[in-house]
């Protein structure tokens, strides 16, 4: 007993020679509210966003595309496979906390020489053995418990990673669809403009042949027609490129990429109303955004692994036992006198390993420091993205309204220029300029509408898309972040 006490005391003294790092926590003050958002009242909670945020656009075609993407996208499948890997890792780590048992059986028959120094009677001899062996290492210092905690945090991080991929995917699908509908609308406008300019060119040729108009005006009409055809070619290229990008997001096969196309309807006449910014959302952003939750879970895993490394410097206490039967004859294997058993307790302490244990501890502490910096940077980046999205959504609405007023004014100007030309007050070049400006303004309206819809999607992504989170029993330990 005295020797055991001395051994344990020596082990603890040796463990004290290793420098033990402390766990770290994030220290970032948060704002009280977003710009232009109402303050959070006492006892009030931030209003949650919709989980399927894209349905606020009320576009059945977009809903169908989202369902297809969520079912077949390769990035989501890859994220799901990572979850399975992390779950298996958690199961393997958790198993280390429990005893292990093995059933072994052995049968042998041997013969030794009768001419040697040691002669054995009853030669040859048989031996039969059947035993159940069990081993258990007591987790006195929490080493395996901390390893399990780290594996559980890894699993949680992989689940948050899937939600990061889901949020990014739904945003990209929505943005691609808005781009495709905008290209379709611009193509329709260009086709109508092309038909009008072909008629105008034919009329201008008649006027030139009749000596009413000049060759200069005819060439200007030819140039406007060619410019419209060039626009149609560029729009067709943009349409095909957007279709292919969207098809890849949907997880379609190479055959479908070549043979199938994605039809685009006309964009809504009025953009869907953007989601209102809930009160008190800055503090809620850490809960809504899956990338921040993923970074937090990774940090929690690193902190648990530091505790695991700390426990590794203390001695290991293991228990082993066996129970079985051994006999020279198989018929006597299960008789009472053939019973064998044993029980062993062992204490193992590493005395010297050239600094390996301390290096592991310091390495995991450095890993924690890296993840802490990454988490704090992710929080900063998240708030920047939200602020950018708020500005983009607000300015896109103003640009949309301004472009609509501009297009309305230029449409009226084109009508007046045509009237002036018919009355002989203005030349045909004035009509061409007015129609060109009208065409460009109407194209700009479509672009502004697409930008406004995309800005709403970007705001939903920046706010976390209203993700519901994970069950309480799988929530990672919170990383402290200061609020005002």
C-alpha positions in Angstrom: 0.0 0.0 0.0 2.9 2.3 0.9 4.5 1.6 -2.5 1.3 2.4 -4.3 0.9 5.7 -2.6 4.5 6.7 -3.4 3.9 5.7 -7.1 0.8 7.8 -7.3 2.4 10.8 -5.6 5.4 10.6 -8.0 3.0 10.4 -11.0 1.2 13.5 -9.9 4.4 15.4 -9.3 5.6 14.5 -12.8 2.3 15.6 -14.2 2.7 19.0 -12.5 5.8 19.6 -14.6 3.6 20.0 -17.7 2.3 23.5 -18.4 -1.5 23.3 -18.6 -3.2 25.9 -20.9 -6.6 27.4 -20.0 -9.7 27.4 -22.2 -10.4 30.6 -24.0 -13.7 32.4 -24.7 -14.7 35.0 -27.3 -14.9 38.6 -26.2 -16.8 40.6 -28.7 -19.3 43.4 -27.8 -22.5 43.3 -29.9 -24.7 46.2 -31.0 -28.1 46.7 -29.4 -30.0 46.8 -32.7 -29.7 47.0 -36.4 -29.9 50.4 -38.2 -33.5 51.4 -38.7 -34.8 48.5 -36.6 -37.0 49.0 -33.6 -35.3 48.4 -30.2 -36.0 45.2 -28.3 -38.5 45.8 -25.5 -38.2 44.3 -22.0 -39.1 40.7 -22.1 -39.4 40.6 -25.9 -37.7 38.1 -28.1 -36.5 38.6 -31.6 -39.0 37.5 -34.2 -37.9 34.4 -36.1 -37.6 34.3 -39.8 -39.2 31.7 -42.0 -37.3 28.4 -42.4 -38.3 28.2 -46.1 -37.6 31.9 -46.7 -37.9 31.7 -50.5 -41.7 31.2 -50.2 -42.2 34.8 -49.4 -41.7 35.4 -53.2 -44.8 33.4 -53.9 -43.3 31.8 -57.0 -44.4 28.2 -57.5 -41.6 27.6 -60.1 -39.0 28.7 -57.6 -40.5 26.4 -54.9 -40.3 23.5 -57.3 -36.6 24.3 -58.1 -35.8 24.5 -54.4 -37.4 21.1 -53.7 -35.3 19.6 -56.5 -32.1 21.2 -55.3 -32.6 20.2 -51.7 -33.2 16.6 -52.8 -30.3 16.2 -55.4 -27.6 18.8 -54.8 -24.1 17.2 -54.5 -22.9 19.6 -51.8 -25.8 18.7 -49.5 -25.2 15.0 -50.1 -21.5 15.5 -49.2 -22.5 17.3 -46.1 -24.8 14.5 -45.1 -22.0 12.0 -45.6 -19.8 14.0 -43.3 -22.5 13.8 -40.7 -22.5 10.0 -41.0 -18.8 10.0 -40.6 -18.9 12.3 -37.5 -21.7 10.1 -36.0 -19.6 7.0 -36.4 -16.6 8.8 -34.8 -18.7 9.7 -31.9 -19.8 6.1 -31.5 -16.3 4.8 -31.6 -15.1 7.4 -29.0 -18.0 6.8 -26.7 -17.3 3.1 -26.7 -13.9 3.8 -25.0 -15.9 4.7 -21.8 -17.3 1.2 -21.5 -15.7 -2.2 -20.6 -14.7 -4.5 -23.5 -15.1 -8.3 -23.4 -13.7 -11.0 -25.7 -14.6 -14.7 -25.8 -11.7 -16.9 -26.8 -11.4 -20.6 -27.4 -8.3 -22.7 -28.1 -7.6 -26.4 -28.8 -4.1 -27.8 -29.2 -2.4 -31.1 -29.5 1.4 -31.5 -29.2 4.0 -34.2 -29.0 7.5 -33.8 -27.6 10.5 -36.0 -28.1 11.1 -39.0 -25.8 14.9 -38.7 -26.3 15.5 -35.3 -24.9 16.5 -34.1 -21.5 12.9 -33.6 -20.4 10.7 -36.6 -21.3 6.9 -36.1 -20.7 4.5 -39.0 -19.9 1.3 -39.5 -21.9 2.9 -38.2 -25.0 1.3 -36.7 -27.1 -0.8 -34.2 -25.0 -4.0 -32.3 -25.7 -5.2 -29.0 -24.2 -8.6 -27.3 -24.5 -9.3 -23.7 -23.3 -12.5 -21.6 -23.2 -12.4 -18.2 -21.5 -14.2 -14.9 -21.3 -11.9 -11.9 -20.9 -12.9 -8.4 -19.9 -11.0 -5.2 -19.6 -11.9 -1.7 -18.3 -10.0 1.4 -17.9 -11.3 3.7 -15.2 -11.8 7.3 -16.4 -10.5 8.9 -13.2 -9.4 12.1 -14.9 -12.2 12.5 -17.4 -10.0 11.7 -20.4 -12.6 9.6 -22.3 -15.5 11.8 -21.2 -13.7 14.8 -22.7 -13.0 12.9 -25.9 -16.6 12.0 -26.2 -17.6 15.6 -25.6 -15.2 16.7 -28.4 -16.6 14.0 -30.8 -20.2 15.2 -30.0 -19.2 18.8 -30.8 -17.7 17.5 -34.1 -21.0 15.9 -34.9 -22.8 19.0 -34.1 -20.4 21.0 -36.2 -21.0 18.7 -39.2 -24.8 19.2 -38.8 -24.3 22.9 -38.8 -22.1 22.5 -41.8 -25.0 20.9 -43.7 -27.2 23.9 -42.8 -24.4 26.2 -44.0 -24.5 24.3 -47.4 -28.3 24.4 -47.4 -28.5 28.1 -46.8 -25.8 28.9 -49.4 -27.6 26.5 -51.9 -31.0 28.1 -51.5 -29.6 31.6 -51.9 -27.7 30.6 -55.1 -30.7 28.8 -56.6 -32.9 31.9 -55.9 -30.3 34.3 -57.3 -29.9 32.1 -60.4 -33.6 31.9 -60.9 -34.0 35.6 -60.6 -31.2 36.0 -63.2 -32.9 33.6 -65.5 -36.3 35.3 -65.3 -34.6 38.6 -65.9 -32.8 37.4 -68.9 -36.1 35.9 -70.2 -37.8 39.3 -69.8 -35.0 41.1 -71.4 -35.0 38.7 -74.3 -38.7 39.2 -74.8 -38.2 43.0 -74.8 -35.3 42.7 -77.2 -37.3 40.5 -79.6 -40.2 43.0 -79.6 -37.7 45.8 -80.1 -36.1 43.9 -83.0 -39.4 43.5 -84.7 -40.2 47.2 -84.4 -36.8 48.2 -85.7 -37.1 45.8 -88.7 -40.4 47.5 -89.5 -38.9 50.9 -89.0 -35.9 50.0 -91.3 -38.2 48.8 -94.0 -40.2 52.0 -93.8 -37.0 54.0 -93.9 -35.8 52.2 -97.0 -39.0 53.2 -98.7 -38.5 56.8 -97.7 -35.0 56.8 -99.0 -36.1 55.2 -102.4 -38.7 57.9 -102.6 -36.2 60.7 -101.9 -38.0 61.7 -98.6 -35.2 60.6 -96.3 -31.4 60.5 -96.5 -28.9 57.6 -96.6 -27.5 58.8 -93.3 -30.7 58.2 -91.5 -31.0 54.8 -93.2 -27.6 53.7 -92.0 -28.5 54.9 -88.5 -31.5 52.6 -88.5 -29.4 49.7 -89.8 -27.0 50.3 -86.9 -29.8 50.2 -84.3 -31.1 47.0 -85.8 -27.7 45.4 -85.6 -27.2 46.5 -82.0 -30.5 44.9 -81.1 -29.4 41.6 -82.7 -26.1 41.8 -80.8 -28.1 42.3 -77.6 -30.2 39.2 -78.4 -27.0 37.1 -78.9 -25.5 38.3 -75.6 -28.8 37.5 -73.8 -28.9 34.0 -75.3 -25.4 33.4 -74.1 -26.3 34.7 -70.6 -29.5 32.6 -70.6 -27.6 29.4 -71.4 -24.9 30.0 -68.9 -27.4 30.8 -66.2 -29.4 27.6 -67.1 -26.3 25.5 -66.8 -25.2 27.0 -63.5 -28.8 26.4 -62.1 -28.9 22.9 -63.5 -25.6 22.1 -61.6 -27.1 23.5 -58.4 -30.1 21.3 -58.9 -27.9 18.2 -59.1 -28.9 17.3 -62.7 -27.0 14.7 -64.7 -24.5 15.5 -67.5 -27.1 14.2 -70.0 -29.7 16.6 -68.6 -27.1 19.5 -68.8 -26.8 18.8 -72.5 -30.4 17.9 -73.5 -32.7 19.6 -71.0 -33.4 23.3 -70.4 -34.9 25.2 -67.6 -37.8 27.4 -68.7 -38.1 30.8 -67.1 -41.3 32.6 -66.7 -41.7 36.3 -66.5 -40.6 38.0 -63.3 -43.3 39.4 -61.0 -44.6 42.8 -61.9 -44.0 43.9 -58.3 -41.2 42.4 -56.2 -42.2 40.5 -53.1 -42.1 42.6 -49.9 -38.7 42.1 -48.1 -38.8 40.5 -44.7 -39.0 43.0 -41.9 -35.9 43.3 -39.7 -37.0 42.0 -36.3 -36.2 43.9 -33.1 -33.2 42.7 -31.1 -31.8 40.6 -34.0 -28.1 41.4 -33.5 -27.9 39.2 -30.4 -30.1 36.6 -32.1 -27.7 36.4 -35.2 -25.4 34.1 -33.3 -28.2 31.6 -33.0 -29.7 32.1 -36.5 -26.5 31.8 -38.6 -25.3 28.1 -39.0 -21.8 29.2 -39.9 -21.4 30.9 -36.5 -22.9 27.9 -34.8 -20.5 25.6 -36.7 -17.5 27.7 -35.7 -18.7 27.7 -32.1 -19.1 23.9 -32.1 -15.6 23.5 -33.5 -14.2 25.8 -30.8 -16.1 23.7 -28.1 -14.5 20.6 -29.6 -11.0 22.1 -29.4 -11.6 23.1 -25.8 -12.7 19.5 -24.9 -9.6 18.1 -26.6 -7.4 20.3 -24.4 -9.1 18.8 -21.3 -8.6 15.4 -22.9 -4.9 16.1 -23.4 -4.6 17.3 -19.8 -6.0 14.0 -18.5 -3.4 12.1 -20.5 -0.6 13.3 -18.3 -2.1 11.5 -15.3 -1.7 7.7 -14.6 -4.1 5.2 -16.2 -5.8 2.6 -13.9 -7.0 -0.5 -15.7 -8.8 -3.6 -14.6 -8.7 -6.9 -16.4 -10.4 -10.2 -15.6 -11.0 -13.6 -17.1 -13.2 -16.5 -16.4 -13.1 -19.8 -18.2 -12.3 -23.5 -18.2 -9.2 -25.4 -19.2 -8.8 -29.2 -19.5 -6.6 -31.9 -21.2 -9.8 -33.6 -22.3 -12.7 -32.0 -24.1 -15.2 -34.0 -22.1 -13.9 -32.5 -18.8 -13.8 -28.8 -20.1 -17.0 -27.8 -18.3 -16.4 -29.7 -15.1 -15.9 -27.9 -11.8 -12.2 -28.6 -11.3 -11.5 -27.2 -14.8 -12.6 -23.7 -13.9 -10.0 -20.9 -14.2 -10.2 -17.2 -13.3 -8.0 -14.2 -12.7 -8.3 -10.5 -11.8 -5.6 -7.9 -12.3 -5.4 -4.1 -11.6 -2.7 -2.1 -13.2 -1.5 1.5 -12.8 0.6 3.0 -15.6 2.2 6.4 -15.6 4.4 7.7 -18.4 7.7 8.9 -16.9 9.6 10.0 -20.0 8.5 10.3 -23.6 10.8 13.1 -24.8 8.2 15.9 -24.3 5.5 14.3 -26.5 2.7 14.8 -24.0 3.5 18.5 -23.4 3.8 19.0 -27.2 0.3 17.5 -27.7 -1.2 19.7 -25.0 0.5 22.9 -26.5 -0.6 21.9 -30.0 -4.2 21.6 -29.0 -4.0 24.9 -27.1 -2.7 26.5 -30.3 -5.5 24.9 -32.2 -8.0 26.4 -29.8 -6.4 29.8 -30.3 -6.8 29.5 -34.0 -10.4 28.5 -33.8 -11.1 31.3 -31.4 -9.7 33.8 -33.8 -11.6 32.2 -36.6 -14.8 32.4 -34.6 -14.4 36.0 -33.7 -13.6 36.8 -37.4 -16.7 34.9 -38.5 -18.8 37.0 -36.1 -17.4 40.2 -37.6 -17.9 38.9 -41.1 -21.5 37.9 -40.3 -22.3 41.4 -39.0 -20.7 43.0 -42.0 -22.7 40.8 -44.4 -25.9 41.7 -42.6 -25.1 45.4 -42.7 -24.2 45.1 -46.4 -27.4 43.2 -47.1 -29.5 45.8 -45.3 -27.9 48.6 -47.4 -28.2 46.6 -50.6 -31.9 45.8 -50.0 -32.7 49.4 -49.1 -30.8 50.9 -52.0 -32.1 48.3 -54.5 -35.6 49.3 -53.7 -34.7 53.0 -54.3 -33.0 52.1 -57.6 -35.9 50.0 -58.7 -38.3 52.9 -58.1 -36.0 55.4 -59.8 -35.5 53.2 -62.9 -39.2 52.7 -63.2 -39.8 56.4 -63.2 -37.0 56.9 -65.7 -38.4 54.3 -68.0 -41.8 55.9 -67.8 -40.4 59.3 -68.6 -38.3 58.0 -71.6 -41.3 56.1 -72.9 -43.3 59.3 -73.0 -40.3 61.1 -74.5 -40.2 58.4 -77.3 -43.9 58.9 -78.0 -43.4 62.7 -78.2 -40.3 62.3 -80.5 -42.3 60.1 -82.8 -45.1 62.6 -82.9 -42.7 65.5 -83.6 -41.2 63.4 -86.4 -44.6 62.7 -88.0 -45.4 66.4 -87.9 -42.1 67.3 -89.5 -40.8 69.2 -86.4 -37.9 66.8 -85.7 -35.7 64.5 -87.7 -35.6 60.7 -87.7 -32.3 60.7 -85.6 -34.2 62.2 -82.7 -36.7 59.4 -82.9 -33.8 56.8 -83.0 -32.2 58.4 -79.9 -35.5 58.5 -78.0 -36.3 54.8 -78.8 -32.7 53.7 -77.9 -33.0 55.5 -74.6 -36.4 53.9 -74.0 -35.1 50.4 -74.8 -32.1 50.8 -72.5 -34.3 52.2 -69.7 -36.7 49.3 -69.9 -33.8 46.8 -69.8 -32.5 48.7 -66.8 -35.9 48.3 -65.1 -35.6 44.5 -65.4 -32.1 44.6 -64.1 -33.2 46.7 -61.1 -36.0 44.3 -60.4 -33.7 41.4 -60.5 -31.2 43.2 -58.2 -34.0 43.9 -55.7 -35.2 40.3 -55.6 -31.6 39.1 -55.2 -31.0 41.7 -52.4 -34.0 40.2 -50.5 -32.5 36.8 -50.9 -29.1 38.1 -49.8 -30.7 39.6 -46.7 -32.3 36.3 -45.8 -29.0 34.5 -46.2 -27.1 37.0 -44.1 -29.7 36.7 -41.3 -29.3 33.0 -41.3 -32.4 32.0 -43.2 -34.4 31.5 -40.0 -32.7 28.2 -39.3 -34.4 26.4 -36.4 -31.2 25.0 -34.8 -30.6 21.6 -33.3 -32.2 19.6 -30.5 -31.3 20.8 -27.0 -29.4 17.7 -26.1 -27.1 18.2 -29.1 -26.4 21.9 -28.5 -22.7 22.8 -28.1 -21.5 24.7 -25.1 -22.0 28.4 -25.6 -19.1 30.6 -26.4 -19.5 33.9 -24.4 -19.9 37.0 -26.5 -20.5 40.3 -24.8 -23.6 42.4 -25.4 -24.0 46.0 -24.4 
